[in-house]
Amino acid sequence: MRFPNKAKLVELKNFGKFTLLGTGAMVEVDFWSPDDKAKGKLHSVWIKMWGVPDTLRHYLGVCEIGSALGPVVEVDVEHIHSKEEIRVKVGVRDLHKIPAGTEITTKDLLLYDIGFEFDSFAEQGWYKFDEGNKRKFFDYLDLEILKYRERMTCRRKANNMRLGNQISFWGAWG
């Protein structure tokens, strides 16, 4: 329903619930919010990424890499040019499915492995279910799983480096 002006809307909202004449229907007026139609909200987490090549160490490059995890909310631009890891805040639906890394390519078609590590939790997400449209808050991330995943990634990298030093293939199989 359209209201003649904001003052009338505020007046009806402050009035509380009232009954429509002749119908017995109860009416309550409230402000519209975009949250009313949303079925959920993603978790917001800070992620550290390393292995980022110099050609992608700028805001848009970091956003492109971070988008492999989800929508990028914020980039820690203060440390973007340091040789250490870069932090990004991204939205994720499932905290248990954050990958340990990804493979990216530059415009020169060079491939790079980028590592991800959970840094901190910024905001908890929620999801509405059909039953009563009640919000269900997701569980917090199990940091033990992340630590285990990190140890396994380090072992895998060490094994790959060890094997890479012993065997090198150049050229095509013939």
Secondary structure, DSSP 4 states (H G I P E B T S, - for coil): ---S-HHHHHHHHHH--EEPTTT--EE------GGGT-SEE-EEEEEEEE---GGG-SHHHHHHHHTTTS-EEEE-GGGTTSSS-EEEEEEES-GGG--SEEEEE-TT--EEEEEEEEEEEEE--EEE-TTTT-EEEPPPP-HHHHHHHHHHHHHHHHHHHHHHHH----S---
